[in-house]
Amino acid sequence: MPDGTFYGEHINLTILTDPNFLHRGDHVHLGYGLTSERLTNPAIELGNLPPIDLVVLSHMHEDHFDKFVQKNLDRNIPIVTTEEAGKSLKELGFMKRHPLKTWDTLIVERGNTLLRVTAMPGRHGPPIVAELLPEVMGSLLDFGIKNSPRSYRMYISGDTMVFDDIKEIPRRYPDVDLALLHLGGTRLLGLVTVTMDAKEGVKMMQLIVPRKAIPIHYNDYDVFKSPLSDFKKEMERAGLQDKIIYLEHGDTYEFDLEEK
């Protein structure tokens, strides 16, 4: 749930990304008869969240939008997602859907806060496998204050591999302040990797070149086969360890312009 402070000016938006509130021992369905067991509990319960202004959903998989969320999330919360997921959300009764194609942008205003959400390229695995999995997008969130030149740029990778289209991101949107990297090295049937593992995570860092990055999506389910320890080793090997912020469940990270 990214939240930010601009050197004394609070960004008055609460954003929930890829909501998943199942508990240890619960299972999700990933399609084609595949399931995965959750290994952790959520850092906070859905009912204990503050009011949510916006949900950013990278794709419609149950480890990103689980059955509990599908049943209990307020139907009037705006959701930014892919066109494919938007159709599923309509069937579930969610009223404020904002499906985006790659490079499309949604502008959100609240008080003096201005947010631009832009859909980034994503591919959930190798080309043939990705065709069988849900359409996925990354997201670029540009936070700002009205009538102020200051801004803060956040990249959320979503469940993607590193592929050629990713190279276009830094050409169009350089100067990323913070990247949230979906890691885990998810393997389907124990054979096909469909999310970034440790080495792919380093490649993404080298392409996007964020000032700081936070790894996420690496320990919650038994299909995640690339542990965080592997990513730490690869980042040290690449000399990028100073760029990474490691958070435990429930930890908070505050960002401001003094980081730039």
TORBA-561047 format. One record per residue (C-alpha): x, y, z. Coordinates in steps of 0.001 Angstrom, whole numbers, padded with zeros to 6 digits, always signed. Layout:
N
XYZ/...
end
This chain:
260
+000000+000000+000000/+002272+002811-001183/+001908+005992+000804/+004173+009005+000596/+005160+012295+002176/+006561+015199+000144/+008752+017079+002613/+005947+018335+004809/+003222+018005+002165/+001313+014763+002641/+000130+012886-000408/-003496+012299+000498/-004045+009035-001336/-004188+005499-000020/-003511+002969-002758/-003906-000778-002457/-001947-002895-004933/-002764-006501-005871/-004869-007172-002739/-004418-010610-001210/-005693-011273+002317/-005772-015032+002622/-004043-016734+005560/-001416-019412+006036/-002757-022741+004816/-005337-021227+002453/-005165-022124-001225/-005569-020143-004433/-006534-021415-007874/-004198-020399-010689/-006143-021938-013565/-005871-025236-015453/-006457-027129-012193/-003329-025631-010581/-003440-024508-006955/-000962-022966-004531/-000846-022861-000730/-000276-019635+001159/+002692-019841+003532/+002259-016532+005393/-000441-014427+007016/-001265-010928+005745/+000490-008064+007507/-002906-006453+008110/-006490-007628+007757/-008664-006196+004993/-011154-004841+007531/-008405-002923+009355/-007248-000920+006350/-007845+002824+006170/-010276+004043+003489/-008907+003041+000073/-008884+005618-002723/-007645+003368-005507/-006699-000233-006230/-003965-000981-008763/-004385-004560-009979/-001681-005995-012233/-003777-008985-013341/-006556-011325-012324/-004859-014188-010507/-006042-015295-007077/-002671-014592-005460/-003299-010947-006446/-007078-010678-006070/-008215-013615-003959/-011688-014995-003309/-011925-013192+000034/-011161-009866-001657/-013550-010643-004491/-016319-011123-001944/-015537-008405+000590/-013871-005452-001159/-016129-002409-001522/-017652-002515-005016/-017324+001265-005371/-013557+001499-004949/-011941+002495-008274/-009712-000225-009747/-007029+000348-012383/-006147-002833-014232/-005877-004593-017589/-008720-004787-020081/-009042-008522-019481/-009224-008145-015699/-011694-005286-016116/-014148-007702-017736/-013797-010126-014821/-014313-007302-012332/-017498-006290-014141/-018847-009816-013731/-018013-009614-010007/-020011-006408-009639/-017209-003850-009255/-018571-000540-010463/-015566+001735-011019/-013251-000054-013399/-010463+001709-015275/-008956-000769-017778/-005776+000463-019415/-003804-000645-022442/-000012-000434-022312/+001114+003231-022101/-002430+004467-021344/-002715+006868-018389/-005360+007569-015763/-005249+010846-013824/-006513+010797-010233/-007077+013959-008177/-007848+014300-004507/-007535+017666-002829/-004107+019018-003763/-002840+015577-004682/-002370+014651-008333/-001578+011088-009420/-000908+009742-012899/-001150+005957-013267/+000338+004654-016512/+000163+001022-017636/+003585-000496-018302/+004497-003555-020421/+004271-006937-018742/+004468-010569-019806/+003628-013372-017386/+006264-015895-018464/+007751-017086-021782/+005716-016088-024876/+003798-019343-025394/+003041-019794-021690/+002059-016129-021278/-000671-016645-023884/-002281-019159-021518/-002047-016925-018431/-003922-013715-017573/-002972-010486-019293/-000645-008584-016949/+000569-005012-016646/+003151-003111-014691/+002304+000362-013399/+004039+003710-013192/+002701+006011-010477/+003656+009680-010697/+002707+011444-007444/+002554+015213-007316/+001072+018292-005697/-001075+020622-007792/+000745+023747-008969/+004089+022309-007827/+006922+021059-010058/+007882+018423-007523/+006960+014810-008166/+007784+011270-007133/+007890+008400-009617/+007178+004794-008573/+007384+001736-010817/+005520-001460-009882/+006608-004351-012050/+003631-006670-011657/+004117-010364-012453/+006391-009990-015452/+009569-011420-016841/+012256-009179-018324/+011624-009003-022077/+012312-006568-024914/+009330-004268-024273/+010667-003484-020787/+013564-001618-022414/+011091+001016-023617/+010163+001990-020044/+013358+003929-019173/+013331+005564-022610/+009843+006954-022021/+009957+007288-018238/+013455+007810-016832/+014233+008919-013292/+012297+006290-011346/+012542+007074-007645/+011284+003757-006298/+010661+000358-007896/+008533-002387-006350/+009762-005635-007891/+007589-008749-008034/+010083-011563-007572/+009663-015136-006328/+010585-017040-009462/+007104-018543-009619/+007212-021931-011337/+004168-023661-012735/+004205-027449-012444/+007714-026987-011093/+008953-026431-014645/+008091-023047-016189/+009176-019804-014523/+006565-017056-014915/+007782-014293-012563/+011225-012797-012042/+013740-014850-010097/+016865-013380-008486/+018846-012952-011710/+015869-011488-013575/+015354-009058-010693/+018913-007794-011135/+018327-007387-014891/+015235-005327-014138/+017209-003126-011753/+019838-002555-014423/+017202-001631-017019/+014910+000587-014946/+017758+002083-012845/+015594+003211-009907/+017118+005254-007113/+015785+002687-004652/+013873-000591-004927/+011841-002824-002630/+011459-006540-003426/+007961-007934-002921/+006028-011084-003944/+008709-013605-002981/+007642-015708+000018/+003863-015923+000290/+003071-019049-001775/+004617-022459-002354/+004925-021845-006112/+007543-019170-005339/+010840-021005-005845/+013414-018183-005769/+013935-017037-002152/+014869-013524-001130/+018296-014776-000038/+019102-015553-003688/+018155-012024-004717/+020362-010540-001990/+023336-012554-003238/+022750-011524-006864/+022380-007870-005911/+025653-007964-003976/+027353-009691-006893/+026119-006885-009173/+027233-004190-006720/+023667-002896-006327/+023058-003757-002684/+022910-000082-001655/+019905+000432-003946/+017679-002062-002107/+015373-001624+000866/+014314-004865+002541/+011024-004784+004448/+009529-007421+006705/+005769-007946+006746/+004198-004972+008489/+007191-002650+008027/+006661+000848+006638/+008719+002833+004157/+008232+006595+003798/+009439+008438+000736/+010098+012144+000205/+011957+014429-002178/+015005+014518+000058/+015832+011050-001320/+016522+012478-004770/
end
